[in-house]
Amino acid sequence: RLRESRARYRLGVIMDPDGDRIRFADHVMQIPMNYFGAMALHFLHVHKGIDGVAVKSVGTSNFVNAIAERHGIHVRETQVGFKNFRPFLIPSAKERAIVAFEESDGISGYNHTLEKDALFGLLLAIEMVATTGKNLSEYLSDLFKEYGYYYPDRSGIEVDRSLIGAPLKERLSIIRKRYPEGSTIKIGERALKVKKVITVDGTKLLLEDGSWLMIRPSGTEPKVRFYIESRTPEGKEAIFTTARRLTEEAIRG
């Protein structure tokens, strides 16, 4: 509705009722946490001089990785769940988070709370606009041009209820055995090498073109969740198709 408005507003936000999740927009586009968290790292390090590490859940976009690598910042990827960021957010941490965020719209950062906080994100967004003189979409566009374009998304499928918990986790673990580092996987019409395998939470396959897919079983529901990232908008569906295929093959055994 705001995007369709003729008003050229500088900043719009939506927060959940308990104030721990936030998403941003301006008159050009909506900015999810996959992007805003990366923008936050760039702003806090480049404009405010804060050093430390970048912390994100393993299913979160690798856009922040590209920015961090350019600036010599280590990235720590954790299991899904904001509680896993706490060791990096406490004041006594050996590796203190410049920013800690997850794709599901939670964020915190240096000298702030151990929990996700929408107000932290809001104040940071306001400071970004005030300091840079740019709307968030303009700032993001500049970062895309400098560090590359990333297109994350997520989906999933339901499975038989008898597989909930350990049985599903065990069956899906075969994916990491079938596709180790250096192996080849078909994505659409292309055969891509698996550059790296991350097994922090489910199985995440990083591919040679910078895209990736992650297959993660739910521990409490009959569902398998897919997190993916393409380097082009049109490449997402082929990655989702591959994630579904690998999952169905693993479940069949």
CORBELMO-V482097 format. One record per backbone hydrogen bond with DSSP energy under -1.0 kcal/mol. CO is the residue of the C=O (numbers start at 0). NH is the residue of the N-H. E is the energy in kcal/mol with one decimal. If there is no record, write none. Layout:
co->CO nh->NH e->E
co->CO nh->NH e->E
This chain:
co->6 nh->8 e->-1.2
co->8 nh->26 e->-1.2
co->11 nh->24 e->-2.2
co->13 nh->22 e->-1.8
co->15 nh->18 e->-2.1
co->18 nh->117 e->-2.1
co->20 nh->15 e->-1.4
co->22 nh->13 e->-2.2
co->23 nh->30 e->-3.4
co->24 nh->11 e->-3.1
co->28 nh->25 e->-2.0
co->30 nh->23 e->-1.8
co->31 nh->34 e->-1.3
co->31 nh->35 e->-2.6
co->32 nh->36 e->-2.6
co->34 nh->38 e->-2.3
co->35 nh->39 e->-2.8
co->36 nh->40 e->-1.9
co->37 nh->41 e->-2.1
co->38 nh->42 e->-2.8
co->39 nh->43 e->-2.9
co->40 nh->44 e->-2.2
co->41 nh->45 e->-2.8
co->42 nh->46 e->-1.6
co->42 nh->47 e->-1.1
co->43 nh->49 e->-2.5
co->52 nh->97 e->-3.1
co->53 nh->75 e->-3.1
co->54 nh->100 e->-2.0
co->55 nh->77 e->-2.2
co->56 nh->59 e->-2.0
co->61 nh->65 e->-1.6
co->62 nh->66 e->-1.5
co->63 nh->67 e->-2.8
co->64 nh->68 e->-2.8
co->65 nh->69 e->-1.5
co->66 nh->70 e->-1.2
co->67 nh->72 e->-3.0
co->68 nh->71 e->-1.2
co->73 nh->53 e->-2.6
co->75 nh->55 e->-2.3
co->77 nh->57 e->-2.5
co->80 nh->83 e->-1.8
co->81 nh->84 e->-2.2
co->82 nh->85 e->-1.2
co->84 nh->87 e->-1.9
co->85 nh->88 e->-1.3
co->85 nh->89 e->-1.6
co->87 nh->96 e->-3.0
co->89 nh->92 e->-2.0
co->95 nh->52 e->-2.4
co->97 nh->109 e->-1.8
co->98 nh->54 e->-2.3
co->99 nh->107 e->-2.2
co->100 nh->56 e->-1.1
co->101 nh->104 e->-1.1
co->104 nh->21 e->-2.0
co->105 nh->101 e->-2.1
co->106 nh->116 e->-2.6
co->107 nh->99 e->-2.6
co->108 nh->111 e->-1.6
co->116 nh->120 e->-1.5
co->117 nh->121 e->-2.5
co->118 nh->122 e->-2.8
co->119 nh->123 e->-2.2
co->120 nh->124 e->-2.4
co->121 nh->125 e->-2.4
co->122 nh->126 e->-2.2
co->123 nh->127 e->-2.4
co->124 nh->128 e->-2.2
co->125 nh->129 e->-2.5
co->126 nh->130 e->-2.8
co->127 nh->131 e->-2.6
co->128 nh->132 e->-1.7
co->134 nh->138 e->-2.3
co->135 nh->139 e->-2.9
co->136 nh->140 e->-2.2
co->137 nh->141 e->-2.0
co->138 nh->142 e->-1.9
co->139 nh->143 e->-2.7
co->140 nh->144 e->-2.1
co->141 nh->145 e->-1.5
co->142 nh->146 e->-3.2
co->143 nh->147 e->-2.3
co->150 nh->229 e->-2.1
co->152 nh->227 e->-2.6
co->154 nh->225 e->-2.7
co->156 nh->223 e->-2.7
co->159 nh->162 e->-2.1
co->160 nh->163 e->-1.6
co->162 nh->167 e->-1.8
co->164 nh->168 e->-2.0
co->165 nh->169 e->-2.8
co->166 nh->170 e->-2.0
co->167 nh->171 e->-2.3
co->168 nh->172 e->-1.1
co->170 nh->173 e->-1.2
co->171 nh->174 e->-1.7
co->173 nh->177 e->-2.2
co->174 nh->178 e->-1.9
co->179 nh->182 e->-2.1
co->182 nh->193 e->-3.1
co->184 nh->191 e->-3.0
co->186 nh->189 e->-2.1
co->189 nh->186 e->-3.0
co->191 nh->184 e->-3.0
co->192 nh->207 e->-1.8
co->193 nh->181 e->-3.2
co->195 nh->205 e->-2.9
co->197 nh->203 e->-2.7
co->202 nh->214 e->-2.6
co->203 nh->197 e->-2.7
co->204 nh->212 e->-1.7
co->205 nh->194 e->-2.6
co->205 nh->195 e->-1.5
co->206 nh->209 e->-2.0
co->210 nh->206 e->-2.8
co->211 nh->228 e->-2.4
co->212 nh->204 e->-3.0
co->213 nh->226 e->-2.3
co->214 nh->202 e->-2.3
co->215 nh->224 e->-3.1
co->220 nh->222 e->-2.2
co->221 nh->158 e->-2.6
co->222 nh->217 e->-2.5
co->223 nh->156 e->-2.1
co->224 nh->215 e->-2.6
co->225 nh->154 e->-2.4
co->226 nh->213 e->-2.8
co->227 nh->152 e->-2.1
co->228 nh->211 e->-2.1
co->229 nh->150 e->-2.5
co->231 nh->234 e->-1.1
co->234 nh->238 e->-1.2
co->235 nh->239 e->-2.4
co->236 nh->240 e->-2.5
co->237 nh->241 e->-1.8
co->238 nh->242 e->-2.5
co->239 nh->243 e->-2.5
co->240 nh->244 e->-2.2
co->241 nh->245 e->-2.9
co->242 nh->246 e->-2.0
co->243 nh->247 e->-2.7
co->244 nh->248 e->-2.4
co->245 nh->249 e->-2.1
co->246 nh->250 e->-2.4
co->247 nh->251 e->-1.9
co->248 nh->252 e->-1.3
